Amino acid sequence: MQSWQSLTQITNGKSRRSSSYDRTGGNLDFVSFGPVESHTLLDVQTSGVIQHIWITIDSKDPNYRRNLVLRMTWDNHEYPSVECPIGDFFGNGWGHTYNFSSPFLACAPQNGRALVCYFPMPFNSAARIEIINQSPDFPVERFYYYVDYEETLIPQNTGYFHAFFNQELTEPENTERDENEWFLLRPYGNHPSDKDNYLILETQGQGHLIGLNYYVNNPGPMWYGEGDDMILIDGEPWPGLHGTGTEDYFNTSWSPDQKFDHPCFGLARVPGTDNQDPKFGWMGRTHLYRFHHLDPIRFKKSLKFSIEHGHDNCLSLELATVAYTYQTLITTPHSPLPDLISRVPQPLPTESDIHLWRTAWLKNQG
């Protein structure tokens, strides 16, 4: 929350904007670019802070929100601080469009098509924001945008904004290699480490974690969230922050399947709510979010953040995450983005699949 002083104080900053407005004075206020092409939204050589980004897109690519990559580079650094599929960055997973509301990110009406960011993004000497169309087949017909920023001096000890994307199709890691949820097959195994966890973030430098979007596609109807969150700070051998379950980290409880919006946390999407997923327990696509602006997770040298995919990593899940930090500039590049095929969302089970599974189970039972 801003204090009244920050809202009323007069400063020497200069407000500026880079946008897609029609330079001829007409109403074609968008840019177009082809397959495997890019467009630069902002390229300035000054000090300042980006305060607001708005984007909306028209493309025939059915997976454009995964194939369009947002890249941000500060102070002409060797490595970009943000390199992320555009939908996942703003708060819509799996290439879908749905409404999402939070203090820093939003996917606004119509049906989540307006992408909005209020994360402040300071820079000392330069800022560059690009959008890269990685699709080999589809152009971007219309790309509208605002990037609002202020030219101003940046105080010392100001962290740079970063966003880290990861994605994985997990597999059961227990000895039997099957999905033992809720003690259905045997007692749970013990998991006294972060080995084989899904990796959310691993970064070097000094700063703090400010938020997380967590997208899970669950191929089965059982609860997916028994996995503990584990956060190792500055190379410690055991997590200084060890959680008790996925829903607990996201401030919810008792295996939730209800949409809920809070400034610090929530469930922006759950199965069965937008006519895209069937409603069979927790099967399907769920989007959870958590922001740490009131309880930042600080590190001086490094941060490693992972989470179990089911207790003892017992579940097959399609997971994708975007972790947001303010920190010193990274000294090694981001992990390469998964290829285009890997970024295509896994298909959802259907009523027919359920019937076939039931038939197989009955035959197995004799």
C-alpha positions as CSV (number, residue, x, y, z in Angstrom):
1,M,0.0,0.0,0.0
2,Q,1.2,3.5,-0.8
3,S,1.5,6.0,2.0
4,W,-0.3,9.3,1.6
5,Q,3.1,11.0,1.4
6,S,4.0,9.0,-1.8
7,L,0.7,10.0,-3.4
8,T,1.0,13.7,-2.5
9,Q,4.7,14.4,-2.7
10,I,5.8,16.6,-5.7
11,T,9.0,15.4,-7.4
12,N,11.2,16.2,-10.4
13,G,10.4,13.1,-12.3
14,K,9.2,13.3,-15.9
15,S,6.4,11.0,-17.0
16,R,6.9,9.3,-20.4
17,R,5.2,6.7,-22.5
18,S,6.0,4.3,-25.3
19,S,2.9,2.9,-27.1
20,S,1.6,1.5,-30.4
21,Y,-0.3,4.6,-31.4
22,D,-0.7,5.3,-35.1
23,R,2.1,7.6,-36.1
24,T,0.1,8.9,-39.0
25,G,-2.7,10.3,-36.7
26,G,-5.1,7.5,-37.8
27,N,-6.8,4.9,-35.7
28,L,-4.6,1.9,-36.6
29,D,-3.1,2.0,-33.1
30,F,-1.3,-1.4,-33.3
31,V,1.9,-3.0,-34.7
32,S,2.0,-6.2,-36.7
33,F,4.9,-8.6,-37.1
34,G,5.4,-12.0,-38.7
35,P,6.4,-15.4,-37.6
36,V,9.8,-15.6,-35.9
37,E,10.0,-11.8,-35.7
38,S,10.1,-9.4,-32.8
39,H,9.0,-5.9,-31.8
40,T,10.7,-3.6,-29.3
41,L,8.1,-2.0,-27.0
42,L,10.7,0.2,-25.1
43,D,14.3,1.1,-25.7
44,V,15.6,4.1,-23.7
45,Q,19.0,5.2,-22.4
46,T,18.3,7.0,-19.2
47,S,17.5,6.3,-15.5
48,G,13.9,5.7,-14.4
49,V,11.2,3.3,-13.4
50,I,8.5,1.6,-15.5
51,Q,5.3,2.0,-13.6
52,H,2.6,0.5,-15.8
53,I,2.3,-1.9,-18.8
54,W,-0.9,-2.7,-20.8
55,I,-1.1,-5.1,-23.7
56,T,-3.7,-6.7,-25.8
57,I,-3.2,-9.0,-28.8
58,D,-5.0,-10.4,-31.8
59,S,-3.5,-13.5,-33.3
60,K,-4.8,-16.6,-35.0
61,D,-2.1,-18.7,-33.3
62,P,-4.1,-21.0,-30.9
63,N,-1.1,-21.0,-28.6
64,Y,0.1,-17.4,-29.0
65,R,0.2,-16.7,-25.2
66,R,2.9,-19.4,-24.9
67,N,4.6,-18.7,-28.2
68,L,5.0,-14.9,-27.6
69,V,8.0,-14.4,-25.3
70,L,8.4,-11.2,-23.2
71,R,12.0,-10.2,-22.7
72,M,13.3,-7.3,-20.5
73,T,16.9,-6.2,-20.1
74,W,18.1,-3.5,-17.7
75,D,21.2,-1.3,-18.0
76,N,22.4,-3.0,-21.2
77,H,23.2,-6.1,-19.1
78,E,24.5,-9.2,-20.8
79,Y,21.5,-11.3,-19.7
80,P,17.8,-10.4,-19.8
81,S,16.1,-10.2,-16.4
82,V,12.8,-11.4,-17.8
83,E,12.3,-14.1,-20.4
84,C,8.8,-15.6,-20.2
85,P,5.8,-16.6,-22.2
86,I,3.5,-13.6,-22.2
87,G,0.4,-15.3,-20.8
88,D,2.1,-16.9,-17.9
89,F,3.9,-13.7,-17.0
90,F,0.7,-11.6,-16.7
91,G,-1.3,-14.3,-14.9
92,N,-3.0,-16.6,-17.5
93,G,-1.7,-20.1,-17.8
94,W,-1.9,-22.8,-20.5
95,G,-2.4,-20.2,-23.3
96,H,-6.0,-19.6,-21.9
97,T,-7.8,-16.3,-21.4
98,Y,-9.7,-15.7,-18.2
99,N,-10.1,-12.8,-15.8
100,F,-7.4,-12.5,-13.1
101,S,-7.2,-9.7,-10.6
102,S,-4.3,-8.8,-8.2
103,P,-2.4,-5.7,-7.0
104,F,0.5,-6.2,-9.4
105,L,-0.8,-8.2,-12.4
106,A,-4.2,-8.5,-14.0
107,C,-5.8,-10.2,-17.0
108,A,-8.8,-7.9,-17.5
109,P,-12.1,-8.0,-19.4
110,Q,-12.9,-8.8,-22.1
111,N,-12.3,-12.4,-20.8
112,G,-8.8,-11.7,-19.7
113,R,-7.7,-10.3,-23.0
114,A,-6.2,-7.2,-21.5
115,L,-2.8,-7.9,-19.9
116,V,-1.8,-5.4,-17.2
117,C,1.3,-5.0,-15.0
118,Y,1.9,-2.6,-12.1
119,F,5.2,-4.0,-10.8
120,P,7.6,-1.1,-10.6
121,M,10.7,-1.8,-12.7
122,P,13.6,0.5,-12.0
123,F,16.7,0.9,-14.1
124,N,19.8,3.1,-13.8
125,S,21.0,3.7,-17.3
126,A,18.9,1.8,-19.9
127,A,15.7,-0.3,-20.3
128,R,14.7,-2.5,-23.2
129,I,11.5,-4.5,-23.5
130,E,10.9,-6.8,-26.5
131,I,8.2,-9.2,-27.6
132,I,9.5,-12.2,-29.6
133,N,7.1,-14.2,-31.8
134,Q,8.6,-17.7,-31.7
135,S,5.8,-19.2,-33.8
136,P,7.1,-20.5,-37.1
137,D,3.7,-20.3,-38.8
138,F,1.6,-17.5,-37.4
139,P,2.0,-13.7,-37.5
140,V,0.8,-11.3,-34.9
141,E,-2.0,-9.4,-36.7
142,R,-2.5,-6.7,-34.0
143,F,-0.4,-5.9,-30.9
144,Y,-1.5,-2.9,-28.9
145,Y,0.5,-1.7,-25.9
146,Y,1.4,1.1,-23.4
147,V,4.6,1.2,-21.4
148,D,4.4,4.1,-19.0
149,Y,7.6,5.1,-17.2
150,E,9.2,8.0,-15.3
151,E,12.6,9.4,-15.9
152,T,14.1,9.9,-12.5
153,L,17.2,9.1,-10.4
154,I,17.1,5.7,-8.7
155,P,18.3,5.4,-5.1
156,Q,21.1,3.1,-4.2
157,N,20.3,-0.4,-3.0
158,T,17.3,-0.6,-5.4
159,G,16.7,-4.1,-6.8
160,Y,16.1,-4.9,-10.4
161,F,12.8,-6.6,-11.4
162,H,13.2,-10.2,-12.5
163,A,10.8,-13.0,-13.6
164,F,11.8,-16.6,-13.7
165,F,9.7,-19.1,-15.8
166,N,9.8,-22.9,-15.4
167,Q,7.8,-25.8,-16.6
168,E,7.9,-29.5,-16.1
169,L,5.8,-32.6,-16.7
170,T,6.6,-34.4,-13.4
171,E,6.6,-38.1,-12.7
172,P,6.3,-40.1,-9.5
173,E,9.7,-40.4,-7.9
174,N,8.9,-43.2,-5.3
175,T,10.4,-46.6,-5.6
176,E,7.2,-48.2,-7.0
177,R,6.8,-45.4,-9.6
178,D,3.1,-45.1,-9.0
179,E,0.8,-42.4,-7.6
180,N,0.2,-43.1,-4.0
181,E,-2.0,-40.2,-2.9
182,W,-3.9,-40.1,0.5
183,F,-2.3,-43.5,1.6
184,L,-4.4,-45.4,-1.0
185,L,-1.7,-47.9,-2.0
186,R,0.6,-47.9,1.1
187,P,1.8,-45.6,3.8
188,Y,3.5,-42.5,2.6
189,G,7.3,-42.5,2.1
190,N,9.6,-40.1,3.9
191,H,11.2,-37.3,1.9
192,P,13.9,-35.6,4.1
193,S,15.3,-33.4,1.3
194,D,14.4,-31.3,-1.7
195,K,15.6,-34.0,-4.1
196,D,13.4,-34.4,-7.2
197,N,11.2,-31.5,-6.2
198,Y,9.7,-29.2,-8.9
199,L,12.0,-26.2,-9.1
200,I,10.4,-22.9,-8.9
201,L,13.4,-20.6,-8.7
202,E,17.2,-20.9,-8.3
203,T,19.0,-17.6,-8.4
204,Q,22.3,-16.0,-7.3
205,G,22.8,-12.5,-5.9
206,Q,21.0,-10.4,-3.2
207,G,17.4,-9.5,-3.2
208,H,14.0,-10.8,-2.2
209,L,11.2,-12.9,-3.6
210,I,8.1,-10.8,-4.3
211,G,5.6,-13.2,-5.8
212,L,4.6,-16.4,-7.6
213,N,2.1,-17.6,-10.2
214,Y,1.6,-21.4,-10.0
215,Y,-0.2,-23.2,-12.8
216,V,-1.0,-26.9,-12.3
217,N,-2.8,-29.2,-14.7
218,N,-3.8,-32.3,-12.8
219,P,-4.6,-35.4,-15.0
220,G,-6.4,-37.2,-12.3
221,P,-9.3,-36.5,-9.9
222,M,-7.2,-36.8,-6.6
223,W,-6.0,-33.8,-4.7
224,Y,-2.7,-32.6,-6.1
225,G,-1.5,-30.4,-3.2
226,E,0.2,-32.5,-0.5
227,G,3.6,-31.3,-1.6
228,D,5.6,-29.1,0.8
229,D,7.4,-25.9,-0.2
230,M,11.1,-25.7,0.6
231,I,13.1,-22.6,0.4
232,L,16.9,-22.6,0.9
233,I,18.6,-19.3,1.5
234,D,22.2,-18.4,0.9
235,G,23.3,-22.1,0.4
236,E,21.9,-23.5,3.6
237,P,21.8,-27.3,3.5
238,W,18.3,-27.6,4.9
239,P,15.4,-25.3,4.1
240,G,15.2,-22.4,6.5
241,L,11.6,-22.0,5.3
242,H,9.9,-25.4,5.1
243,G,6.2,-25.6,4.5
244,T,3.4,-28.1,5.3
245,G,1.6,-28.4,2.0
246,T,0.9,-26.7,-1.3
247,E,-2.4,-25.2,-0.2
248,D,-0.8,-24.0,3.0
249,Y,1.9,-22.0,1.2
250,F,-0.9,-20.3,-0.8
251,N,-2.7,-19.4,2.4
252,T,-5.7,-21.8,1.7
253,S,-6.7,-25.0,3.4
254,W,-8.4,-28.4,3.1
255,S,-7.9,-29.0,-0.6
256,P,-9.7,-26.0,-2.0
257,D,-11.5,-26.0,-5.4
258,Q,-13.1,-22.6,-5.1
259,K,-12.1,-19.3,-6.8
260,F,-10.9,-16.7,-4.3
261,D,-9.2,-13.4,-4.8
262,H,-7.1,-11.6,-2.1
263,P,-4.4,-8.9,-2.6
264,C,-1.8,-11.4,-1.3
265,F,-3.0,-14.8,-2.5
266,G,-5.8,-16.6,-4.2
267,L,-7.1,-19.1,-6.7
268,A,-7.7,-17.3,-10.0
269,R,-9.0,-20.4,-11.8
270,V,-10.3,-23.9,-10.7
271,P,-11.7,-26.7,-12.8
272,G,-15.3,-26.6,-13.9
273,T,-15.7,-22.8,-13.7
274,D,-15.2,-21.6,-17.3
275,N,-16.6,-24.4,-19.5
276,Q,-13.1,-25.6,-20.4
277,D,-12.5,-28.3,-17.8
278,P,-14.8,-31.1,-16.8
279,K,-15.5,-31.2,-13.0
280,F,-14.1,-34.5,-11.7
281,G,-12.6,-33.7,-8.3
282,W,-9.4,-31.7,-8.7
283,M,-8.8,-32.9,-12.2
284,G,-7.9,-30.1,-14.6
285,R,-6.2,-26.7,-14.5
286,T,-5.8,-24.6,-11.4
287,H,-4.1,-21.3,-11.1
288,L,-2.9,-20.2,-7.6
289,Y,-1.0,-17.1,-6.8
290,R,0.9,-15.7,-3.8
291,F,2.5,-12.2,-3.5
292,H,5.1,-11.4,-0.8
293,H,5.0,-7.6,-0.8
294,L,4.0,-7.7,2.9
295,D,6.3,-10.6,3.8
296,P,9.2,-10.6,1.3
297,I,11.6,-13.6,1.4
298,R,15.1,-12.1,1.6
299,F,18.4,-13.6,0.5
300,K,22.0,-12.2,0.5
301,K,23.8,-14.7,-1.8
302,S,21.3,-17.1,-3.3
303,L,17.8,-18.5,-3.2
304,K,16.5,-22.0,-4.1
305,F,12.7,-22.5,-4.0
306,S,11.2,-25.8,-4.8
307,I,8.0,-27.7,-4.0
308,E,7.0,-31.4,-3.9
309,H,4.6,-32.6,-6.6
310,G,2.5,-34.5,-4.1
311,H,4.0,-35.8,-0.9
312,D,7.3,-37.5,-1.6
313,N,6.9,-36.4,-5.2
314,C,4.3,-39.0,-5.9
315,L,2.3,-37.4,-8.7
316,S,2.4,-36.8,-12.4
317,L,1.5,-33.1,-12.9
318,E,1.9,-30.5,-15.6
319,L,3.4,-27.6,-13.7
320,A,4.4,-24.2,-14.8
321,T,5.4,-21.2,-12.6
322,V,6.6,-17.6,-12.8
323,A,8.6,-16.3,-9.8
324,Y,9.1,-12.6,-9.4
325,T,12.0,-11.0,-7.5
326,Y,13.8,-7.8,-6.9
327,Q,17.5,-8.4,-6.8
328,T,20.9,-7.6,-8.2
329,L,21.4,-8.4,-11.9
330,I,21.8,-12.1,-12.6
331,T,25.4,-13.4,-13.3
332,T,24.3,-16.4,-15.3
333,P,21.5,-16.6,-17.9
334,H,18.1,-17.9,-17.3
335,S,17.6,-21.6,-18.1
336,P,16.5,-21.9,-21.8
337,L,12.7,-21.8,-22.3
338,P,11.2,-25.2,-23.2
339,D,10.7,-25.7,-26.9
340,L,7.5,-24.8,-28.7
341,I,6.2,-28.4,-28.6
342,S,6.8,-28.7,-24.9
343,R,5.0,-25.4,-24.2
344,V,1.8,-26.7,-25.8
345,P,-0.6,-27.5,-22.9
346,Q,-1.3,-31.1,-22.2
347,P,-4.9,-32.2,-23.3
348,L,-7.5,-32.5,-20.6
349,P,-9.2,-35.8,-19.8
350,T,-12.7,-36.1,-21.0
351,E,-15.8,-38.0,-20.0
352,S,-14.9,-40.7,-22.5
353,D,-11.5,-41.1,-20.8
354,I,-13.1,-41.6,-17.4
355,H,-15.3,-44.3,-18.9
356,L,-12.3,-46.1,-20.5
357,W,-10.3,-45.9,-17.2
358,R,-13.3,-47.4,-15.3
359,T,-13.6,-50.2,-17.8
360,A,-9.9,-51.0,-17.5
361,W,-10.2,-51.0,-13.7
362,L,-13.2,-53.3,-13.8
363,K,-11.3,-55.8,-16.0
364,N,-8.3,-55.6,-13.7
365,Q,-10.6,-56.5,-10.8
366,G,-11.9,-59.5,-12.7
